[in-house]
């Protein structure tokens, strides 16, 4: 696959596929995979098979040991797929710099509870330092709930858990790995709306009710349901700033960023929010539009960068 770059959506889909196959306690058929990864593969059988086979070839070309087996019993004759992490071997893949860099980012996203992603990159001739995979801890923190969430999505079971000190009851629609974090897109029963939860912020185990308890919207697509923030750099680990917004701009910001972005509320109506800032140009455009009604609190290097910008602008104005 030297010289060939994958689209952002297909890359994300393959990362989800890798995570699903490595987390599953049993081999999965294409039907199982499509149900668990709702909205990520085409609905039409032929198109779904074509997309899956393309993903499988690409992942095998990167050295991921996707194995197949023919099932028996009630699923006799069906083909099922799995990944055995212990089957990696040292291979010279002759990857380009761009492809190796992309794999390093992929390793950061799918390194769940093991070091296999890091090892795969090293086997391919690259290096992965702790600085290059800053989000691995975030993914690992709640990785044990992922199989329960996959199953709840497939079985359409009403699901409950504790999130930000509140009990949540939801209809789980889909899971997506993006920028080093897992996100659950779901319908929140109490709030009567579709919302997005970051999996590493779930504070309890997952409780699932009876299967077939709700109907997922026919037009649901996990990729469009959780669109990219222009303040991010697609394919790169997410960089987040904490910004304090005063009461005059807080309501509009919450409508844009969502309640989940709020990390603190104050009695004067101001709030502290987490904002993606990997794409500095987009982040600064968003920030400066609020003039003196927004202040970057952390991280320190982002705050210092903004202060330096403002000092330069003030100097030029004088």
N, C-alpha and C positions, 0 to 999 in steps of 0.2 A: 504493500500500500504506500510505498515511498512516493512522496510528492503529491499525495492526495489528501485533501483536508475535508473533514466531516463538517456538516452544518451543525449549528448550535443545537437545534432541536434533536437531531439524530444522535448527537453525542450525549445529551442529557438522557435520552431514551435508553441508550446502551448502558449508561451508568446505573440507571434504575434496574435494567435487566440483570446486570452483574450482581447488584446488591440483592435482588430478589432470589436469584439462583443460589447465591452463597448462603443466604439466610434460611432458605426453605429446607425443612427436615426430610423432604421427599422430592424425587424428580417431578417436574411439572410439564404438562402437555402445553402445546401452543394455546389451546383454549384456556387453560389455567392461567397462563402468563398474560393473555389478553384481558381476562377478567380482573386479575389483580392489578394490572397496569392500565386501568380503565382510561380510555381516551388517548392513549399514547401510540397505539397501533390502529391502522385503518379498520373499519367495521367489515368491509367486504372481504370474504375469505381469501380470494386470490391476492388482493393487494396486501392483506395482513401477512400472508405467507411469504410474499416477495420481500416485504420490509423486514420481517424477522430473519429470513435467510441471509439478507444483506448484512444485518447487524451481527448475526452469528459468524459469518465469514470474516468480518472486520475484527471482531473480538478474538477469534482464533488466530488471525494474522498477528495480533499483538501478543499472542502467547497464552491467552486465557483458555484453560482446558475444559471447554464445554463438551460434555459427553452426552451420548444418546443411548436410550435403551427402549426396547419394545415391551409394552406392558401386557399383562395377562389379566385373567379374571373379568370383571365387568368392563374394563377398559382394554380388553384384548385387541392387539393389533395397533393401538395408538403408540405414537412415539413421544417419549418424555425426555426432558433435558435437565442437566444438573451441572454444577461446577465443583470439582474436588480441589480445594486449595493446596493440597499436598502434592499435586501432580505437576507443579511448575518445574521447568528445566531450563538450564542455561542455553540460550539460543542466540545466535548473532542475527538480529533482525535488520541490521543496516538501516536504522531509522534516521531521518533528517533531523536537524536541530528543532524545526517547528513541530515535528511529530513527537519528538522526545519531550518537548516542553508541554505539549498537550497531554501526553501520558502522565507527566508529573502532576498536572492539575487533576487528572482523573484519579490518580492514586490518592490524592488528598480527599477527594469526594467519597470514594468507596472504601476507604480504609476503616472498617467497622470492627473494632475489638481485636484486630490482629495486625501484624506487620506485613501481610502479604502484598499490599499495594506498594509499599516502600521497597520491598525486596524485588518486585517485578521491575520497577524502574531501574534499580541498581543492576539487575541482570541485563537490562537492555543498554547499559552503558552510561546511565545518568546518575545523578546524586540527588537525594532528597534529604534536606536538613529540616530541623524542627521549624525553622523560619518559613520554609516553603509549604508546610502543611499545618498552618496555624489553626485550621478548623477541625482537625482530626479529633481533638478532645471533645468538641461540641457534638460531633456525630456520635462518638463512643458513649457519651454520657447517658443516653437513653436508647441505645441500640437494641436492648432486649425487648422493647415494646414494638419494634417494627414487625416481627412475624404476626403478632396479634392484630396489628392494624391492617396488614395485607389481607389476613383472613376475614376481618370485618368488612373490608371493601368488597372482597369477592362474594361473601355470603349476604351482603346488604343487611348487616345486623346493626341495630341501634347500639351505640357505644358510649360509654361514660368514663371520665377520668377527671383528675384534679388539675387545674391549669391556672396559674397565677392566683392561687389561694381561693379559687372558686370551683365548685363542681360544674362540669360541663356534660351535657347530653347532646350527642350529635348523630347525624347520618353521614358516615364517612364516604366520600366520593372518590378520592384519589390521593396518592403520595407522589412527591416529586423531590428529587435531590437537586439542589441548586446552590452554587457558590459555597459548598462545604456544609450546608445545613439540609436537614430533611424537613419538608413542609407537608402538612396534612390539609387538604382542601375538603371542607365538610359543610353541611347545613347545621347550624346551631338551633336547636329546638326552642330554647328559651328566647333567643333574640330574633327568631323567625327570619333568618337571613344566612346566605352563604358566607363563610368566613375561612380564614387561613390560620392554622396553628403551626408554630415551630416545634418540631417533635422533641428537641432537647429541653424544651421548657415544660413539657408534661411532667407533673410532680407525683404521679402515682402509677400503679399498674393499670392496664386496660381491662375494662369489664364489658363483655359483649352479650347482647340479648339474643333472642331467637332470630334465625335467618329469615330472609325475605320479608323484613319488617318495613321496608320503605322502597320507593322506586327512584332510582337515580335519573335525573333529567336526561331525556334522549339526546339532547344537543350538548351534553357536558363534555368538555375537552380539558384535561388537566393543564395542558400547556397554555391555552388561551385563558383559562380560569385564573392562572397565576402568572400574569404577564411580567416581563422584565421591567425593572425600574431603570430608567435612563441614567440614573446616577451610579449604576453598576457598570463594571467592565465584563461583558459576557465571557464565560469560560475561565475567569480568574477568581481566586479566593476573595470572598466579600470583605471589604473594609468598611467599618461602621464608625460613625462619629455620634457622640451624644450632644444634642443641641438644645438649649433652653429657649423657649418661645414665650413671649408675653401674651396676655389674655386677648389682645386684639387680633392676633394671627393664629392662636391655638386652634380654634374650631375648624378653620379651613385646612390647617395642616393635618388634623386628625382625619378629616374626610379624605384627604389624599393618601396619608400613610397608613391609616387604620389604627384601631385601638391598641393593637398588639405592639405598636411602635412606642407607646408611652411607657417610660420607666419611672416617672415620678410626677405627681400632681401637687400643686401648691395652693394655699388658701387664697392667694391673690389672683388665681385663675391662670397663672403661667404653668407650663408643663415642660418636662424634659423628655425628648424623644430620641430614638435611635434612627439614624438616617444613613443610607448607603452613600459612600463617598469615593468609591473606587474610580469612578469617572469624575475627576476633579473639575473639569469644565462644567459639566452638568450640575454638580454639587454646588459649586460657587455661584452659578447662575441662580439656582434655587435660593441659596442663602442670602446673597446680596439683594435679591428682590425684596427682602423684608427689612432692608436698611438696618435701623438700630433696634429692631424688635426680635432679633435672634442673636444668640451668643453660643459659640462652640465651646463646650466644656472639656471634652476629651475626644480622642487621645491627645496627649500633649503636643506631638509633632504636627497634628492637623491644626490644633489651636494656634501654634506658633506660625504655621504657614499662613493662616488667615490673617493673623496680626501683622505679619510682614507685608502681605498684600495691601492691607488697609493703610499701612504706613507709607508704602510706595505711592498709593493713590492720593493720599493726603499731601505728600511731598510734591507730586506732580500738579495738584490743584493749586498749590501756593505759588 
